[in-house]
Amino acid sequence: MYEALREEGNSKAKAAAISNAAANSSREEVARKGGESGAYEDWTVDDLRKRAAELEIDGRSSMTKDELIEVLREH
């Protein structure tokens, strides 16, 4: 499952978290629980930059919304 999630473009951390949670249930059940933060596309640029700052991503202040989303998904 981990490898399939990575191939879908999920970060290592996200793929590991989903795989570990699904080991005790099913992927569908994990997906139903869902996150509370919503899709990055729904976030404001300011919120994306704040999240990037939390992750100590360099160059975030000059990134576009699409660039921020891409780099955040890699982490």
mmJSON file of the N, C-alpha and C atoms, coordinates in Angstrom:
{"data_MODEL":{"atom_site":{
"group_PDB":["ATOM","ATOM","ATOM","ATOM","ATOM","ATOM","ATOM","ATOM","ATOM","ATOM","ATOM","ATOM","ATOM","ATOM","ATOM","ATOM","ATOM","ATOM","ATOM","ATOM","ATOM","ATOM","ATOM","ATOM","ATOM","ATOM","ATOM","ATOM","ATOM","ATOM","ATOM","ATOM","ATOM","ATOM","ATOM","ATOM","ATOM","ATOM","ATOM","ATOM","ATOM","ATOM","ATOM","ATOM","ATOM","ATOM","ATOM","ATOM","ATOM","ATOM","ATOM","ATOM","ATOM","ATOM","ATOM","ATOM","ATOM","ATOM","ATOM","ATOM","ATOM","ATOM","ATOM","ATOM","ATOM","ATOM","ATOM","ATOM","ATOM","ATOM","ATOM","ATOM","ATOM","ATOM","ATOM","ATOM","ATOM","ATOM","ATOM","ATOM","ATOM","ATOM","ATOM","ATOM","ATOM","ATOM","ATOM","ATOM","ATOM","ATOM","ATOM","ATOM","ATOM","ATOM","ATOM","ATOM","ATOM","ATOM","ATOM","ATOM","ATOM","ATOM","ATOM","ATOM","ATOM","ATOM","ATOM","ATOM","ATOM","ATOM","ATOM","ATOM","ATOM","ATOM","ATOM","ATOM","ATOM","ATOM","ATOM","ATOM","ATOM","ATOM","ATOM","ATOM","ATOM","ATOM","ATOM","ATOM","ATOM","ATOM","ATOM","ATOM","ATOM","ATOM","ATOM","ATOM","ATOM","ATOM","ATOM","ATOM","ATOM","ATOM","ATOM","ATOM","ATOM","ATOM","ATOM","ATOM","ATOM","ATOM","ATOM","ATOM","ATOM","ATOM","ATOM","ATOM","ATOM","ATOM","ATOM","ATOM","ATOM","ATOM","ATOM","ATOM","ATOM","ATOM","ATOM","ATOM","ATOM","ATOM","ATOM","ATOM","ATOM","ATOM","ATOM","ATOM","ATOM","ATOM","ATOM","ATOM","ATOM","ATOM","ATOM","ATOM","ATOM","ATOM","ATOM","ATOM","ATOM","ATOM","ATOM","ATOM","ATOM","ATOM","ATOM","ATOM","ATOM","ATOM","ATOM","ATOM","ATOM","ATOM","ATOM","ATOM","ATOM","ATOM","ATOM","ATOM","ATOM","ATOM","ATOM","ATOM","ATOM","ATOM","ATOM","ATOM","ATOM","ATOM","ATOM","ATOM","ATOM","ATOM","ATOM","ATOM","ATOM"],
"id":[1,2,3,4,5,6,7,8,9,10,11,12,13,14,15,16,17,18,19,20,21,22,23,24,25,26,27,28,29,30,31,32,33,34,35,36,37,38,39,40,41,42,43,44,45,46,47,48,49,50,51,52,53,54,55,56,57,58,59,60,61,62,63,64,65,66,67,68,69,70,71,72,73,74,75,76,77,78,79,80,81,82,83,84,85,86,87,88,89,90,91,92,93,94,95,96,97,98,99,100,101,102,103,104,105,106,107,108,109,110,111,112,113,114,115,116,117,118,119,120,121,122,123,124,125,126,127,128,129,130,131,132,133,134,135,136,137,138,139,140,141,142,143,144,145,146,147,148,149,150,151,152,153,154,155,156,157,158,159,160,161,162,163,164,165,166,167,168,169,170,171,172,173,174,175,176,177,178,179,180,181,182,183,184,185,186,187,188,189,190,191,192,193,194,195,196,197,198,199,200,201,202,203,204,205,206,207,208,209,210,211,212,213,214,215,216,217,218,219,220,221,222,223,224,225],
"type_symbol":["N","C","C","N","C","C","N","C","C","N","C","C","N","C","C","N","C","C","N","C","C","N","C","C","N","C","C","N","C","C","N","C","C","N","C","C","N","C","C","N","C","C","N","C","C","N","C","C","N","C","C","N","C","C","N","C","C","N","C","C","N","C","C","N","C","C","N","C","C","N","C","C","N","C","C","N","C","C","N","C","C","N","C","C","N","C","C","N","C","C","N","C","C","N","C","C","N","C","C","N","C","C","N","C","C","N","C","C","N","C","C","N","C","C","N","C","C","N","C","C","N","C","C","N","C","C","N","C","C","N","C","C","N","C","C","N","C","C","N","C","C","N","C","C","N","C","C","N","C","C","N","C","C","N","C","C","N","C","C","N","C","C","N","C","C","N","C","C","N","C","C","N","C","C","N","C","C","N","C","C","N","C","C","N","C","C","N","C","C","N","C","C","N","C","C","N","C","C","N","C","C","N","C","C","N","C","C","N","C","C","N","C","C","N","C","C","N","C","C","N","C","C","N","C","C"],
"label_atom_id":["N","CA","C","N","CA","C","N","CA","C","N","CA","C","N","CA","C","N","CA","C","N","CA","C","N","CA","C","N","CA","C","N","CA","C","N","CA","C","N","CA","C","N","CA","C","N","CA","C","N","CA","C","N","CA","C","N","CA","C","N","CA","C","N","CA","C","N","CA","C","N","CA","C","N","CA","C","N","CA","C","N","CA","C","N","CA","C","N","CA","C","N","CA","C","N","CA","C","N","CA","C","N","CA","C","N","CA","C","N","CA","C","N","CA","C","N","CA","C","N","CA","C","N","CA","C","N","CA","C","N","CA","C","N","CA","C","N","CA","C","N","CA","C","N","CA","C","N","CA","C","N","CA","C","N","CA","C","N","CA","C","N","CA","C","N","CA","C","N","CA","C","N","CA","C","N","CA","C","N","CA","C","N","CA","C","N","CA","C","N","CA","C","N","CA","C","N","CA","C","N","CA","C","N","CA","C","N","CA","C","N","CA","C","N","CA","C","N","CA","C","N","CA","C","N","CA","C","N","CA","C","N","CA","C","N","CA","C","N","CA","C","N","CA","C","N","CA","C","N","CA","C","N","CA","C","N","CA","C","N","CA","C"],
"label_alt_id":[null,null,null,null,null,null,null,null,null,null,null,null,null,null,null,null,null,null,null,null,null,null,null,null,null,null,null,null,null,null,null,null,null,null,null,null,null,null,null,null,null,null,null,null,null,null,null,null,null,null,null,null,null,null,null,null,null,null,null,null,null,null,null,null,null,null,null,null,null,null,null,null,null,null,null,null,null,null,null,null,null,null,null,null,null,null,null,null,null,null,null,null,null,null,null,null,null,null,null,null,null,null,null,null,null,null,null,null,null,null,null,null,null,null,null,null,null,null,null,null,null,null,null,null,null,null,null,null,null,null,null,null,null,null,null,null,null,null,null,null,null,null,null,null,null,null,null,null,null,null,null,null,null,null,null,null,null,null,null,null,null,null,null,null,null,null,null,null,null,null,null,null,null,null,null,null,null,null,null,null,null,null,null,null,null,null,null,null,null,null,null,null,null,null,null,null,null,null,null,null,null,null,null,null,null,null,null,null,null,null,null,null,null,null,null,null,null,null,null,null,null,null,null,null,null],
"label_comp_id":["MET","MET","MET","TYR","TYR","TYR","GLU","GLU","GLU","ALA","ALA","ALA","LEU","LEU","LEU","ARG","ARG","ARG","GLU","GLU","GLU","GLU","GLU","GLU","GLY","GLY","GLY","ASN","ASN","ASN","SER","SER","SER","LYS","LYS","LYS","ALA","ALA","ALA","LYS","LYS","LYS","ALA","ALA","ALA","ALA","ALA","ALA","ALA","ALA","ALA","ILE","ILE","ILE","SER","SER","SER","ASN","ASN","ASN","ALA","ALA","ALA","ALA","ALA","ALA","ALA","ALA","ALA","ASN","ASN","ASN","SER","SER","SER","SER","SER","SER","ARG","ARG","ARG","GLU","GLU","GLU","GLU","GLU","GLU","VAL","VAL","VAL","ALA","ALA","ALA","ARG","ARG","ARG","LYS","LYS","LYS","GLY","GLY","GLY","GLY","GLY","GLY","GLU","GLU","GLU","SER","SER","SER","GLY","GLY","GLY","ALA","ALA","ALA","TYR","TYR","TYR","GLU","GLU","GLU","ASP","ASP","ASP","TRP","TRP","TRP","THR","THR","THR","VAL","VAL","VAL","ASP","ASP","ASP","ASP","ASP","ASP","LEU","LEU","LEU","ARG","ARG","ARG","LYS","LYS","LYS","ARG","ARG","ARG","ALA","ALA","ALA","ALA","ALA","ALA","GLU","GLU","GLU","LEU","LEU","LEU","GLU","GLU","GLU","ILE","ILE","ILE","ASP","ASP","ASP","GLY","GLY","GLY","ARG","ARG","ARG","SER","SER","SER","SER","SER","SER","MET","MET","MET","THR","THR","THR","LYS","LYS","LYS","ASP","ASP","ASP","GLU","GLU","GLU","LEU","LEU","LEU","ILE","ILE","ILE","GLU","GLU","GLU","VAL","VAL","VAL","LEU","LEU","LEU","ARG","ARG","ARG","GLU","GLU","GLU","HIS","HIS","HIS"],
"label_asym_id":["A","A","A","A","A","A","A","A","A","A","A","A","A","A","A","A","A","A","A","A","A","A","A","A","A","A","A","A","A","A","A","A","A","A","A","A","A","A","A","A","A","A","A","A","A","A","A","A","A","A","A","A","A","A","A","A","A","A","A","A","A","A","A","A","A","A","A","A","A","A","A","A","A","A","A","A","A","A","A","A","A","A","A","A","A","A","A","A","A","A","A","A","A","A","A","A","A","A","A","A","A","A","A","A","A","A","A","A","A","A","A","A","A","A","A","A","A","A","A","A","A","A","A","A","A","A","A","A","A","A","A","A","A","A","A","A","A","A","A","A","A","A","A","A","A","A","A","A","A","A","A","A","A","A","A","A","A","A","A","A","A","A","A","A","A","A","A","A","A","A","A","A","A","A","A","A","A","A","A","A","A","A","A","A","A","A","A","A","A","A","A","A","A","A","A","A","A","A","A","A","A","A","A","A","A","A","A","A","A","A","A","A","A","A","A","A","A","A","A","A","A","A","A","A","A"],
"label_entity_id":["1","1","1","1","1","1","1","1","1","1","1","1","1","1","1","1","1","1","1","1","1","1","1","1","1","1","1","1","1","1","1","1","1","1","1","1","1","1","1","1","1","1","1","1","1","1","1","1","1","1","1","1","1","1","1","1","1","1","1","1","1","1","1","1","1","1","1","1","1","1","1","1","1","1","1","1","1","1","1","1","1","1","1","1","1","1","1","1","1","1","1","1","1","1","1","1","1","1","1","1","1","1","1","1","1","1","1","1","1","1","1","1","1","1","1","1","1","1","1","1","1","1","1","1","1","1","1","1","1","1","1","1","1","1","1","1","1","1","1","1","1","1","1","1","1","1","1","1","1","1","1","1","1","1","1","1","1","1","1","1","1","1","1","1","1","1","1","1","1","1","1","1","1","1","1","1","1","1","1","1","1","1","1","1","1","1","1","1","1","1","1","1","1","1","1","1","1","1","1","1","1","1","1","1","1","1","1","1","1","1","1","1","1","1","1","1","1","1","1","1","1","1","1","1","1"],
"label_seq_id":[1,1,1,2,2,2,3,3,3,4,4,4,5,5,5,6,6,6,7,7,7,8,8,8,9,9,9,10,10,10,11,11,11,12,12,12,13,13,13,14,14,14,15,15,15,16,16,16,17,17,17,18,18,18,19,19,19,20,20,20,21,21,21,22,22,22,23,23,23,24,24,24,25,25,25,26,26,26,27,27,27,28,28,28,29,29,29,30,30,30,31,31,31,32,32,32,33,33,33,34,34,34,35,35,35,36,36,36,37,37,37,38,38,38,39,39,39,40,40,40,41,41,41,42,42,42,43,43,43,44,44,44,45,45,45,46,46,46,47,47,47,48,48,48,49,49,49,50,50,50,51,51,51,52,52,52,53,53,53,54,54,54,55,55,55,56,56,56,57,57,57,58,58,58,59,59,59,60,60,60,61,61,61,62,62,62,63,63,63,64,64,64,65,65,65,66,66,66,67,67,67,68,68,68,69,69,69,70,70,70,71,71,71,72,72,72,73,73,73,74,74,74,75,75,75],
"pdbx_PDB_ins_code":[null,null,null,null,null,null,null,null,null,null,null,null,null,null,null,null,null,null,null,null,null,null,null,null,null,null,null,null,null,null,null,null,null,null,null,null,null,null,null,null,null,null,null,null,null,null,null,null,null,null,null,null,null,null,null,null,null,null,null,null,null,null,null,null,null,null,null,null,null,null,null,null,null,null,null,null,null,null,null,null,null,null,null,null,null,null,null,null,null,null,null,null,null,null,null,null,null,null,null,null,null,null,null,null,null,null,null,null,null,null,null,null,null,null,null,null,null,null,null,null,null,null,null,null,null,null,null,null,null,null,null,null,null,null,null,null,null,null,null,null,null,null,null,null,null,null,null,null,null,null,null,null,null,null,null,null,null,null,null,null,null,null,null,null,null,null,null,null,null,null,null,null,null,null,null,null,null,null,null,null,null,null,null,null,null,null,null,null,null,null,null,null,null,null,null,null,null,null,null,null,null,null,null,null,null,null,null,null,null,null,null,null,null,null,null,null,null,null,null,null,null,null,null,null,null],
"Cartn_x":[0.823,0.0,0.871,1.945,2.84,3.336,3.824,4.361,3.288,2.086,0.993,0.684,0.678,0.424,1.534,2.778,3.899,3.78,3.377,3.213,2.091,1.112,0.021,0.473,1.675,2.204,2.175,1.804,1.775,3.196,3.401,4.707,4.999,6.265,6.659,5.918,5.838,5.186,3.704,3.043,1.61,1.355,2.164,1.995,2.201,3.2,3.464,2.317,1.811,0.716,-0.525,-0.863,-2.053,-1.865,-0.682,-0.407,-0.498,0.08,0.043,-1.373,-2.138,-3.521,-4.356,-4.106,-4.882,-4.546,-3.389,-3.009,-3.998,-4.622,-5.591,-7.031,-7.223,-8.568,-8.435,-9.224,-9.129,-8.796,-8.301,-7.966,-9.214,-10.337,-11.577,-11.988,-11.796,-12.139,-11.23,-9.948,-8.996,-9.386,-9.746,-10.127,-11.386,-12.321,-13.556,-13.275,-12.29,-11.938,-11.455,-10.616,-10.157,-9.451,-8.863,-8.201,-9.148,-8.781,-9.615,-9.203,-8.023,-7.481,-7.936,-8.53,-8.985,-7.865,-8.222,-7.243,-6.421,-5.148,-4.282,-4.84,-5.517,-6.087,-7.094,-7.693,-8.673,-8.023,-6.73,-6.016,-5.646,-5.473,-4.971,-3.452,-2.875,-1.421,-0.755,-1.351,-0.8,-0.76,-1.837,-1.882,-0.87,-0.725,0.261,1.671,1.936,3.269,3.528,2.49,2.643,2.98,2.298,2.573,3.99,4.398,5.746,6.775,6.467,7.372,7.506,6.389,6.431,7.352,7.382,8.216,9.612,9.878,11.177,11.576,10.636,10.882,11.48,12.662,13.353,12.685,12.698,12.179,10.68,10.011,8.548,7.942,8.631,8.056,7.908,8.693,8.602,7.863,7.334,6.647,5.209,4.736,3.329,2.516,1.215,0.341,0.588,0.693,0.925,2.273,3.293,4.608,4.563,3.863,3.727,3.022,1.957,1.207,2.108,2.858,3.748,4.787,5.435,6.491,5.904,4.727,4.105,3.717,3.294,2.93,4.14,5.303,6.539,6.994,6.491,6.916,5.914],
"Cartn_y":[-1.185,0.0,1.253,1.229,2.387,2.779,1.813,2.101,2.654,2.12,2.62,4.07,4.396,5.774,6.705,6.246,7.059,7.297,6.249,6.379,7.354,7.482,8.435,9.865,10.025,11.355,11.797,10.915,11.267,11.308,12.148,12.243,10.949,10.772,9.589,9.526,10.674,10.708,10.38,10.973,10.727,9.276,8.742,7.352,6.404,6.689,5.843,5.924,7.138,7.301,6.563,6.687,6.01,4.503,4.045,2.606,2.022,2.735,2.245,2.243,3.291,3.341,2.258,2.031,1.037,-0.389,-0.58,-1.922,-2.441,-1.523,-1.912,-1.829,-1.347,-1.249,-1.32,-0.536,-0.493,0.919,1.039,2.363,3.235,2.635,3.396,3.966,3.188,3.666,4.812,4.7,5.77,7.021,6.866,8.012,8.689,7.913,8.494,9.388,9.003,9.83,11.19,11.166,12.38,13.361,14.352,15.408,16.557,17.418,18.559,19.811,19.777,20.989,21.262,20.329,20.546,20.455,20.517,20.428,21.709,21.56,22.733,23.758,23.291,24.219,25.18,24.775,25.614,26.587,26.414,27.272,28.586,29.624,30.889,30.789,31.66,31.686,31.959,32.847,33.164,31.921,31.144,29.921,28.899,28.801,27.883,28.289,29.585,30.071,29.808,29.96,29.667,28.197,27.32,25.885,25.583,26.229,26.05,26.53,27.601,28.098,27.078,26.456,25.425,24.282,23.992,22.902,23.383,24.681,25.292,25.131,25.413,25.326,26.644,26.569,27.756,28.285,29.596,30.232,30.38,30.086,30.086,31.456,32.51,33.847,34.27,33.683,34.052,33.014,31.972,30.909,31.304,30.795,30.953,29.936,30.062,29.122,27.697,27.519,26.182,25.614,26.457,26.009,25.609,26.392,26.065,24.728,24.523,23.263,22.099,22.248,21.171,20.822,21.85,21.589,21.038,21.49,20.969,19.517,19.135,17.74,16.824,17.385,16.588,16.323,17.12,16.963,16.213],
"Cartn_z":[0.0,0.0,0.0,0.777,0.868,-0.523,-1.275,-2.605,-3.532,-3.468,-4.305,-3.966,-2.695,-2.279,-2.749,-2.695,-3.172,-4.672,-5.409,-6.857,-7.208,-6.331,-6.527,-6.253,-5.723,-5.471,-4.023,-3.127,-1.71,-1.148,-0.137,0.508,1.266,1.61,2.373,3.701,4.372,5.682,5.573,4.586,4.421,4.042,3.112,2.7,3.874,4.703,5.871,6.868,7.094,8.056,7.595,6.332,5.813,5.846,5.441,5.444,6.845,7.802,9.183,9.731,9.443,9.919,9.251,7.972,7.232,7.648,8.254,8.701,9.739,10.467,11.491,10.999,9.776,9.208,7.699,6.992,5.537,5.095,3.867,3.345,3.27,2.903,2.811,4.167,5.206,6.545,6.96,6.634,6.934,6.163,4.906,4.069,4.592,5.103,5.635,6.835,7.64,8.79,8.31,7.289,6.619,7.528,6.89,7.627,7.86,8.741,9.067,8.301,7.653,7.068,5.643,4.965,3.602,2.596,1.322,0.244,0.18,-0.176,-0.283,-1.275,-2.304,-3.281,-2.651,-1.555,-0.857,0.124,0.382,1.323,0.649,1.438,0.912,0.77,-0.037,-0.201,1.148,1.934,3.252,4.137,4.133,4.938,4.435,3.11,2.543,2.956,2.936,3.337,4.822,5.64,7.072,7.288,6.541,6.656,6.17,5.072,4.549,5.567,6.278,7.318,8.437,8.817,9.856,9.454,8.155,7.637,7.235,7.482,7.197,5.73,4.827,3.387,2.917,2.337,1.842,0.575,0.41,-0.795,-0.843,0.232,0.247,-0.03,0.353,0.211,-1.247,-2.129,-3.541,-4.387,-3.747,-4.486,-4.811,-5.936,-6.305,-5.511,-5.581,-4.881,-5.373,-6.691,-7.242,-6.795,-6.738,-6.282,-4.813,-4.006,-2.583,-2.397,-3.135,-3.034,-3.407,-4.479,-4.927,-3.872,-3.322,-2.342,-1.035,-0.652,0.568,0.413,-0.772,-1.004,-0.984,-1.246,-1.206,0.225,1.163,2.563,3.33],
"occupancy":[1.0,1.0,1.0,1.0,1.0,1.0,1.0,1.0,1.0,1.0,1.0,1.0,1.0,1.0,1.0,1.0,1.0,1.0,1.0,1.0,1.0,1.0,1.0,1.0,1.0,1.0,1.0,1.0,1.0,1.0,1.0,1.0,1.0,1.0,1.0,1.0,1.0,1.0,1.0,1.0,1.0,1.0,1.0,1.0,1.0,1.0,1.0,1.0,1.0,1.0,1.0,1.0,1.0,1.0,1.0,1.0,1.0,1.0,1.0,1.0,1.0,1.0,1.0,1.0,1.0,1.0,1.0,1.0,1.0,1.0,1.0,1.0,1.0,1.0,1.0,1.0,1.0,1.0,1.0,1.0,1.0,1.0,1.0,1.0,1.0,1.0,1.0,1.0,1.0,1.0,1.0,1.0,1.0,1.0,1.0,1.0,1.0,1.0,1.0,1.0,1.0,1.0,1.0,1.0,1.0,1.0,1.0,1.0,1.0,1.0,1.0,1.0,1.0,1.0,1.0,1.0,1.0,1.0,1.0,1.0,1.0,1.0,1.0,1.0,1.0,1.0,1.0,1.0,1.0,1.0,1.0,1.0,1.0,1.0,1.0,1.0,1.0,1.0,1.0,1.0,1.0,1.0,1.0,1.0,1.0,1.0,1.0,1.0,1.0,1.0,1.0,1.0,1.0,1.0,1.0,1.0,1.0,1.0,1.0,1.0,1.0,1.0,1.0,1.0,1.0,1.0,1.0,1.0,1.0,1.0,1.0,1.0,1.0,1.0,1.0,1.0,1.0,1.0,1.0,1.0,1.0,1.0,1.0,1.0,1.0,1.0,1.0,1.0,1.0,1.0,1.0,1.0,1.0,1.0,1.0,1.0,1.0,1.0,1.0,1.0,1.0,1.0,1.0,1.0,1.0,1.0,1.0,1.0,1.0,1.0,1.0,1.0,1.0,1.0,1.0,1.0,1.0,1.0,1.0,1.0,1.0,1.0,1.0,1.0,1.0],
"B_iso_or_equiv":[0.0,0.0,0.0,0.0,0.0,0.0,0.0,0.0,0.0,0.0,0.0,0.0,0.0,0.0,0.0,0.0,0.0,0.0,0.0,0.0,0.0,0.0,0.0,0.0,0.0,0.0,0.0,0.0,0.0,0.0,0.0,0.0,0.0,0.0,0.0,0.0,0.0,0.0,0.0,0.0,0.0,0.0,0.0,0.0,0.0,0.0,0.0,0.0,0.0,0.0,0.0,0.0,0.0,0.0,0.0,0.0,0.0,0.0,0.0,0.0,0.0,0.0,0.0,0.0,0.0,0.0,0.0,0.0,0.0,0.0,0.0,0.0,0.0,0.0,0.0,0.0,0.0,0.0,0.0,0.0,0.0,0.0,0.0,0.0,0.0,0.0,0.0,0.0,0.0,0.0,0.0,0.0,0.0,0.0,0.0,0.0,0.0,0.0,0.0,0.0,0.0,0.0,0.0,0.0,0.0,0.0,0.0,0.0,0.0,0.0,0.0,0.0,0.0,0.0,0.0,0.0,0.0,0.0,0.0,0.0,0.0,0.0,0.0,0.0,0.0,0.0,0.0,0.0,0.0,0.0,0.0,0.0,0.0,0.0,0.0,0.0,0.0,0.0,0.0,0.0,0.0,0.0,0.0,0.0,0.0,0.0,0.0,0.0,0.0,0.0,0.0,0.0,0.0,0.0,0.0,0.0,0.0,0.0,0.0,0.0,0.0,0.0,0.0,0.0,0.0,0.0,0.0,0.0,0.0,0.0,0.0,0.0,0.0,0.0,0.0,0.0,0.0,0.0,0.0,0.0,0.0,0.0,0.0,0.0,0.0,0.0,0.0,0.0,0.0,0.0,0.0,0.0,0.0,0.0,0.0,0.0,0.0,0.0,0.0,0.0,0.0,0.0,0.0,0.0,0.0,0.0,0.0,0.0,0.0,0.0,0.0,0.0,0.0,0.0,0.0,0.0,0.0,0.0,0.0,0.0,0.0,0.0,0.0,0.0,0.0],
"pdbx_formal_charge":[null,null,null,null,null,null,null,null,null,null,null,null,null,null,null,null,null,null,null,null,null,null,null,null,null,null,null,null,null,null,null,null,null,null,null,null,null,null,null,null,null,null,null,null,null,null,null,null,null,null,null,null,null,null,null,null,null,null,null,null,null,null,null,null,null,null,null,null,null,null,null,null,null,null,null,null,null,null,null,null,null,null,null,null,null,null,null,null,null,null,null,null,null,null,null,null,null,null,null,null,null,null,null,null,null,null,null,null,null,null,null,null,null,null,null,null,null,null,null,null,null,null,null,null,null,null,null,null,null,null,null,null,null,null,null,null,null,null,null,null,null,null,null,null,null,null,null,null,null,null,null,null,null,null,null,null,null,null,null,null,null,null,null,null,null,null,null,null,null,null,null,null,null,null,null,null,null,null,null,null,null,null,null,null,null,null,null,null,null,null,null,null,null,null,null,null,null,null,null,null,null,null,null,null,null,null,null,null,null,null,null,null,null,null,null,null,null,null,null,null,null,null,null,null,null],
"auth_seq_id":[1,1,1,2,2,2,3,3,3,4,4,4,5,5,5,6,6,6,7,7,7,8,8,8,9,9,9,10,10,10,11,11,11,12,12,12,13,13,13,14,14,14,15,15,15,16,16,16,17,17,17,18,18,18,19,19,19,20,20,20,21,21,21,22,22,22,23,23,23,24,24,24,25,25,25,26,26,26,27,27,27,28,28,28,29,29,29,30,30,30,31,31,31,32,32,32,33,33,33,34,34,34,35,35,35,36,36,36,37,37,37,38,38,38,39,39,39,40,40,40,41,41,41,42,42,42,43,43,43,44,44,44,45,45,45,46,46,46,47,47,47,48,48,48,49,49,49,50,50,50,51,51,51,52,52,52,53,53,53,54,54,54,55,55,55,56,56,56,57,57,57,58,58,58,59,59,59,60,60,60,61,61,61,62,62,62,63,63,63,64,64,64,65,65,65,66,66,66,67,67,67,68,68,68,69,69,69,70,70,70,71,71,71,72,72,72,73,73,73,74,74,74,75,75,75],
"auth_comp_id":["MET","MET","MET","TYR","TYR","TYR","GLU","GLU","GLU","ALA","ALA","ALA","LEU","LEU","LEU","ARG","ARG","ARG","GLU","GLU","GLU","GLU","GLU","GLU","GLY","GLY","GLY","ASN","ASN","ASN","SER","SER","SER","LYS","LYS","LYS","ALA","ALA","ALA","LYS","LYS","LYS","ALA","ALA","ALA","ALA","ALA","ALA","ALA","ALA","ALA","ILE","ILE","ILE","SER","SER","SER","ASN","ASN","ASN","ALA","ALA","ALA","ALA","ALA","ALA","ALA","ALA","ALA","ASN","ASN","ASN","SER","SER","SER","SER","SER","SER","ARG","ARG","ARG","GLU","GLU","GLU","GLU","GLU","GLU","VAL","VAL","VAL","ALA","ALA","ALA","ARG","ARG","ARG","LYS","LYS","LYS","GLY","GLY","GLY","GLY","GLY","GLY","GLU","GLU","GLU","SER","SER","SER","GLY","GLY","GLY","ALA","ALA","ALA","TYR","TYR","TYR","GLU","GLU","GLU","ASP","ASP","ASP","TRP","TRP","TRP","THR","THR","THR","VAL","VAL","VAL","ASP","ASP","ASP","ASP","ASP","ASP","LEU","LEU","LEU","ARG","ARG","ARG","LYS","LYS","LYS","ARG","ARG","ARG","ALA","ALA","ALA","ALA","ALA","ALA","GLU","GLU","GLU","LEU","LEU","LEU","GLU","GLU","GLU","ILE","ILE","ILE","ASP","ASP","ASP","GLY","GLY","GLY","ARG","ARG","ARG","SER","SER","SER","SER","SER","SER","MET","MET","MET","THR","THR","THR","LYS","LYS","LYS","ASP","ASP","ASP","GLU","GLU","GLU","LEU","LEU","LEU","ILE","ILE","ILE","GLU","GLU","GLU","VAL","VAL","VAL","LEU","LEU","LEU","ARG","ARG","ARG","GLU","GLU","GLU","HIS","HIS","HIS"],
"auth_asym_id":["A","A","A","A","A","A","A","A","A","A","A","A","A","A","A","A","A","A","A","A","A","A","A","A","A","A","A","A","A","A","A","A","A","A","A","A","A","A","A","A","A","A","A","A","A","A","A","A","A","A","A","A","A","A","A","A","A","A","A","A","A","A","A","A","A","A","A","A","A","A","A","A","A","A","A","A","A","A","A","A","A","A","A","A","A","A","A","A","A","A","A","A","A","A","A","A","A","A","A","A","A","A","A","A","A","A","A","A","A","A","A","A","A","A","A","A","A","A","A","A","A","A","A","A","A","A","A","A","A","A","A","A","A","A","A","A","A","A","A","A","A","A","A","A","A","A","A","A","A","A","A","A","A","A","A","A","A","A","A","A","A","A","A","A","A","A","A","A","A","A","A","A","A","A","A","A","A","A","A","A","A","A","A","A","A","A","A","A","A","A","A","A","A","A","A","A","A","A","A","A","A","A","A","A","A","A","A","A","A","A","A","A","A","A","A","A","A","A","A","A","A","A","A","A","A"],
"auth_atom_id":["N","CA","C","N","CA","C","N","CA","C","N","CA","C","N","CA","C","N","CA","C","N","CA","C","N","CA","C","N","CA","C","N","CA","C","N","CA","C","N","CA","C","N","CA","C","N","CA","C","N","CA","C","N","CA","C","N","CA","C","N","CA","C","N","CA","C","N","CA","C","N","CA","C","N","CA","C","N","CA","C","N","CA","C","N","CA","C","N","CA","C","N","CA","C","N","CA","C","N","CA","C","N","CA","C","N","CA","C","N","CA","C","N","CA","C","N","CA","C","N","CA","C","N","CA","C","N","CA","C","N","CA","C","N","CA","C","N","CA","C","N","CA","C","N","CA","C","N","CA","C","N","CA","C","N","CA","C","N","CA","C","N","CA","C","N","CA","C","N","CA","C","N","CA","C","N","CA","C","N","CA","C","N","CA","C","N","CA","C","N","CA","C","N","CA","C","N","CA","C","N","CA","C","N","CA","C","N","CA","C","N","CA","C","N","CA","C","N","CA","C","N","CA","C","N","CA","C","N","CA","C","N","CA","C","N","CA","C","N","CA","C","N","CA","C","N","CA","C","N","CA","C","N","CA","C","N","CA","C","N","CA","C"],
"pdbx_PDB_model_num":[1,1,1,1,1,1,1,1,1,1,1,1,1,1,1,1,1,1,1,1,1,1,1,1,1,1,1,1,1,1,1,1,1,1,1,1,1,1,1,1,1,1,1,1,1,1,1,1,1,1,1,1,1,1,1,1,1,1,1,1,1,1,1,1,1,1,1,1,1,1,1,1,1,1,1,1,1,1,1,1,1,1,1,1,1,1,1,1,1,1,1,1,1,1,1,1,1,1,1,1,1,1,1,1,1,1,1,1,1,1,1,1,1,1,1,1,1,1,1,1,1,1,1,1,1,1,1,1,1,1,1,1,1,1,1,1,1,1,1,1,1,1,1,1,1,1,1,1,1,1,1,1,1,1,1,1,1,1,1,1,1,1,1,1,1,1,1,1,1,1,1,1,1,1,1,1,1,1,1,1,1,1,1,1,1,1,1,1,1,1,1,1,1,1,1,1,1,1,1,1,1,1,1,1,1,1,1,1,1,1,1,1,1,1,1,1,1,1,1,1,1,1,1,1,1]
}}}
